[in-house]
Every structure is written in C-alpha cells, then in structure tokens.
Amino acid sequence: MLGLTAMGSAMAQSNYPNKPIRLIVPFAAGGTTDIIARAISEPLGKELGQAIVVENKGGGGGVIGAAEAARAAPDGYSLSVATVSTTASNPAINPAITYNPLTDFTPVINMAATPNVVVVHPSFPAKTYAEFVKEVSSNPGKYSYASSGTGGIGHLQTELFKSLVNLDMQHIPYRGAGPGLNDAVAGQVPIMFDNLPSALPFITSGRLRAIVVAAPERVAAISDVPTFNEVGLEPANRMAYYGILGPKDLPPDIVEKLNSALKKVLAEPAVAKRIEDTGSIVVANSPAEFAKQIQEEFEVYSDVVKKQNLKLE
C-alpha cells in the first residue's frame, strides 16, 4: 500500500501540469535558442493546458542558466533548453562548472538542430574549401578566428576542425556570437565558425563568404557550399542542437507526457515553419536518443580539449 508521501507524489504527477511551467533559456533573448523556445512555448502551453513561461538566464556561455536548471526540483515545473554549449563544449573545458551534463539532467527531447558554417571575410584570399585549407596551412599562426567565447560550440568546433586538418589559427573569444560576427563582417577578424542562422544574412548579402558547412546535406540557401562530409571530414559534421531537459530524477511519466506533447507541437506546420525559418531542422526524437546525443557530443569535445590542450582563457 502506498504511503501518504508516495500517494501525494503519484497524484501530483497524474494531475501534471496544474500550474504554469518555467522554461529556462540559458542565453539572452533574440538568439536561435530563444527563438526556438518561444516558437514552442505558446503551442506547448495549449497542448498541456498550462502556460509556459520563458525565462532568459544568460551569462557564462549558457552555464549560469543551465546550473540553475540543474538545481530545480524534479517536479516538471522547471525545464530548460539545452544546447551543445551548455551540455558538451563548456562542461568539457571548464572544470569549475557546478553540474554534470550526463547525470544532473533528465533528457526530454531534442527539438531541433542547426547547421554551423565556416565563414571568411570577402577579402580572405580563398574562395573554396581547398583554397582555404591551403592558405591557412601555408601560413601557420597568421590567421585568427572569432568565437562566441571560450568553451562555446564555435570555439570547440573550430578546434575540432583544426585538429583534423592540422591547421594553426589563433582563437579570439568574444562575449557572444553577435560581437564576433560583427568583427568578422568588419574585417577585424578574418574567420569564424558560427550558427548558420545568424551568419546567413551576411553570406547572402556578400559581406561574408561561406567555405564549408556542418549539415546532413547541402543547405539550399548556400547550395554551392560543401558539407564537411563531402570534403572528407565527417567528424566535424556536427550540428548545434536545441533540446529540453528537466532536472535529474524527473519522473518517467512526466518525461513521457512532455515528450509526447512536444512531438505534437513540433509537428504543427506553423511551429515547424518558424523553426525552419531560423535555418534549423526539426528533430523531435526520444528521451533516450537525446541522452545518447548529449553523451556523444560531450565525449567528442572532451577529446578535443585534451588533444588541443585547451584551457579557459
């Protein structure tokens, strides 16, 4: 027979949700993570019968918001948006992070994934991938690249790329992708590895040149740009993901209810279009599949940190 505490817990779960749900976005408003969170928040609230309240908790490359999400009660009323930066690249390089991405969260779903692209300033003396590699290889240490900050996906994915082709480029970390992109467009720094959605307007306007893209197949908007798979660098062909996590020990029935509701929401044409308009693709996988993705990304970037001897700057 169930004790009073267990009965109360079971009743709370069966009535879930019976109050608004907080969705922590560990980055400032306006970026791809925030856009995708807001694309699903209203329809998810309608599906669940309770409001989804988006809270932006930026700072530390997403670590501050992710740490707060990890400390939340496992009752389904505090969820967070997970990115490669918060669950893989930053934890891989920063031993001071207060959460373990593999044990302190309960994966719910990977909502969407976004291609990443290597871009150069139009003045850069290379127009193709082969020319780019030749130019950088011939001038070790001459070129620098911008990133959203030390430990972010742009930083570690570039280091992964460098390790695979044995390139020597200097890292210039910025306080966010926006400032780094602005300096790349201005020609202050010649190279950047960025999310396609934020770089695409500058590519299409000719203010940046795309060299190679991390995506399952060529992207229609830049159809002349090869993928990393095409140039023989399959390990670098890694997209950014945007998933939903709960704190560890989130009850399985709540996980299943959230996963099912999110799959319905992500299948709605209006929601899918809003996500695809950012340059992303809808994924909508299972909790187990998302858990596997997180582990794989964390292992990949942990290896990059060791191989490249990376440390916080």
Order of alpha helices (4+ residues) and beta strands (2+ residues): alpha-beta-alpha-beta-alpha-beta-alpha-beta-beta-alpha-beta-alpha-beta-alpha-beta-alpha-beta-beta-alpha-alpha-beta-alpha
